[in-house]
């Protein structure tokens, strides 16, 4: 089976940067599959409008689709890092499968 996820936007994102904003991006995780949105710089109300399609086995034990929001930080010495902002988990076993 497959599931299509469209990440439209986030609202009321926590400000994690010095200027009172964040540079949010989201990661969509299903099993070993991971997709990442683009980074929206200096925003507390990011809009991505990005769509991802993922395959899954409806009989699998763990059918958790996780969407995790991070603040992208550009590090000068160690490269870039990400700070956790929030997450939601959706149990795909509760959805009807065609």
C-alpha positions in Angstrom: 0.0 0.0 0.0 1.1 3.6 -0.2 0.3 6.8 1.6 0.6 10.3 0.2 1.4 13.1 2.6 1.2 16.8 1.7 2.8 19.1 4.2 1.1 22.5 3.7 2.3 24.7 6.5 2.9 25.1 10.2 1.6 27.8 12.5 2.8 29.2 15.8 6.3 27.7 15.5 8.6 28.3 18.5 11.2 31.0 18.0 14.6 29.4 18.5 16.9 31.9 16.9 18.3 35.1 18.3 16.2 37.3 16.0 12.9 35.9 17.4 12.2 33.5 14.5 13.2 30.0 13.4 14.3 28.3 10.2 11.9 25.4 10.2 11.8 22.3 8.1 9.9 19.0 8.6 11.0 15.4 8.3 8.4 12.8 7.4 9.4 9.3 8.6 7.7 5.9 7.9 9.8 2.9 8.9 13.1 3.3 7.1 11.8 5.9 4.7 12.6 9.6 5.4 11.7 12.7 3.5 12.7 16.3 4.3 11.1 19.5 3.3 13.1 22.6 2.3 14.1 25.0 5.1 12.0 28.2 5.3 14.3 30.8 6.8 13.2 33.3 9.5 9.6 32.2 9.8 7.2 31.2 12.6 4.5 30.4 10.0 6.3 28.3 7.3 4.5 27.2 4.1 6.0 24.2 2.3 3.2 22.7 0.1 5.4 19.7 -0.5 4.0 16.2 -1.2 5.7 12.8 -0.5 4.5 9.3 -1.4 5.6 6.4 0.8 5.0 2.7 0.5 4.1 0.5 3.5 2.9 -3.0 4.4 -0.5 -2.7 6.1 0.2 -5.9 8.1 3.4 -4.5 9.6 3.6 -4.1 13.4 4.6 -0.5 13.4 2.5 1.7 11.1 3.5 5.0 12.7 3.9 7.9 10.3 5.9 10.6 12.1 6.2 14.3 11.1 9.0 16.0 13.1 9.6 19.8 13.0 13.1 21.1 13.4 14.9 24.5 13.4 17.8 24.5 11.0 20.9 26.1 12.5 23.9 27.0 10.5 27.0 26.2 12.5 30.3 28.0 11.7 32.6 25.3 13.1 30.7 21.9 13.1 28.6 22.5 10.0 24.8 22.6 10.4 22.6 21.2 13.1 18.9 20.9 13.9 17.0 21.7 17.0 13.7 19.8 17.8 10.6 22.0 17.6 7.8 19.4 17.8 6.3 16.2 16.4 3.1 14.4 15.5 2.6 10.7 15.0 -0.2 9.2 12.9 -1.2 5.6 13.2 -1.7 4.4 9.6 -3.6 1.3 10.8 -6.5 3.6 11.5 -6.8 4.6 7.9 -8.8 2.7 5.2 -6.5 1.0 2.7 -7.5 0.7 -1.0 
